[in-house]
Every structure is written in structure tokens, then in C-alpha cells.
């Protein structure tokens, strides 16, 4: 599993300086802030927007660090760093995270997306159009011949995603729960976010079947017509927590993948010491449709999270100005 670079805290933040009118008192109030940028595009965008607003609007000494869901949330509770996880999907959190929230080590500061997030097992729409009997995950598993593995013609490919993603754990547990190995599927580690997206792109453009983990909102699902397969089961929360999201659980059962609350989680230290910056985090909730638009723009323009943050802040002032104080808004405008 990739490990978050908590010891080196490699800064990936924007290079804009503090607004000239900021006071030493305000800077001291907010202090040093580290923001986790998970290795998918929406989380990178959110992290860069938070970095720019906290740095320029609230005089924080902020920077971005690389992270993945499980190691980031574990490090936040155990080491107090990073300070902010802008996009933490409920179903992907390790079981210990809720205990850390209950104990006050971590704070759910606000909603990242207004409508939450959707995850699951997807196939191209042309597959279900050509094979209308495929309505559930179990139906798809009966047809390994429709999902060829480019690296091993003798096997079908089940693409769980890269190591380090919470979604990869669940998708791998689904692989076991639906007995995909017995049906002739190999559980494929796609290596990275780019590799995972590339596996869908290559399959779709070649009109070749693909089955695996994905989520919404994303730019890729705005470009390619994919269908989320039903689990064929009702959601069982106890079973989900017992096994579906636990990496080493040996006996997962088929279960519905719930629509997620997608929260912003902060450390106790940040919540207690960041002053007005916490009020911004509590107010900052993204409309899902706007996220899709921004991700599509980033994809079309091969833009980084920093590029996306600047584009968003320049073109959507009516949105972000509702998240910040009037004083902060003026500073952000000046920095832009």
C-alpha cells in the first residue's frame, strides 16, 4: 500500500504569497495548516481551492501533502497531521476512524458535496445494451467472456483500482463476495489513478468490456456512458462494517454499496486553534453538478488541481463568496 508522506510533508501548494494587508495576529491565529490531497482529481481540486482560500483569505501558512484515505485518516488521529482531509468518503473510512471521531480526535467539519458521492461496480452501457440480462453484479460475473483481460487472455479482468484507495478494498471484497475468481476473473490492480482511468478509456474506445470500481462525481463518467450495476441486495450496515470494507475479512457477503456522505474531516488541533478558518471549512460545500463541470474542464484542458482551483475561483465567485467572510473575500479577490 502506498503510504502518505507524513514524515517529509512534501509541499504541493500554490505559490501565492500572503495578502499584503494581513496582520501577524491573524497569521498566528490560523498558524500552519496541512491539507491532504488524495490521489484522485476531485480531491486534488478541493485541496487546492482550500489551500488558496486559507492562505490568501485567512492568512494561514498552508500547504498540501499527498495522501490516501486510510493512511491519511489514521495519521490525522495518531499524529495530528495533516490537519484537513477535504474529501473523506464515509464508506471508505477505516473502522477506527469513527472511534476517533467519537473520541474527539477527529472532527467532521462539514459536507464536501451537497448530494454526497456514489460508488460501485460499473460496466460500459454498450455491454448492458447488448446483454439486457445483465442487471446485477452477479449477472455480470456469469459472463467472464465479455470482460477480457488484456494482460492475460486466459482470464477475465475485474478492475478493483490501485492499492491505497478505500474503494479498492471494497471492490476487492466484492470480488470475493461474488466469487469472481471461481468464474475466471483475475482481480487487477490498475496501479494508479491514471492507470485505472486508462483501463476504462482503452476498453471503451475499443468497444471492449470492462468491469470494476468507479465513482461519481467524475469527469470520466461524464465522458463515457457507464452503468452502475445493482448488488442485488439490500444494504446491510452491520455487514458492511464487519467485512465489506475490511481488507483482511475472509468471508464478505454480497451487499449494496451505499450512497456516501462525503465529509471534510479536520484534526482536533485545527478545530480548536484555526479561528475563522474553521468557519470557512464548515461553510464550504460543493454543488455536485459544479464538481462535474470543473472535473470535465480539468480533463479537457489537462489541468492540474492548482489550475482547476484558479479557474474555479475566477469563474464561480458567486459560489465561493458564500463560503467566506467579506474580509476574506476581498483578500482572495486581491490575490486572484
Secondary structure, 3 states (H helix, E strand, C coil): CCCCCCCCCCCCCCCCCCCCCCCHHHHHHHCEEEEEEECCHHHHHHHHHHHHHHHHHCCCEEEEEEECHHHHHHHHHHHCCCCEEEEEEHHHCCHHHHHHHHCCCEEEEEECECCCEEEEEEEEHHHHHHCCCCCEHHHHHCCHHHCECCCCCCCEEEECCCCCCHHHHHHHHHHHHCCCCCCCEEEECCCCHHHHHHHHHHHHHCCCCCEEEEEECCCHHHHCCEEECECCCCCCHHHHHHHHCCCCCCCCCCCCCCCECEEEEEEHHHHHHCCHHHHHHHHCCECHHHHHHHHHHHHHCCCCHHHHHHHHHHHCHHHHCCCCCHHHHHHHHHHC
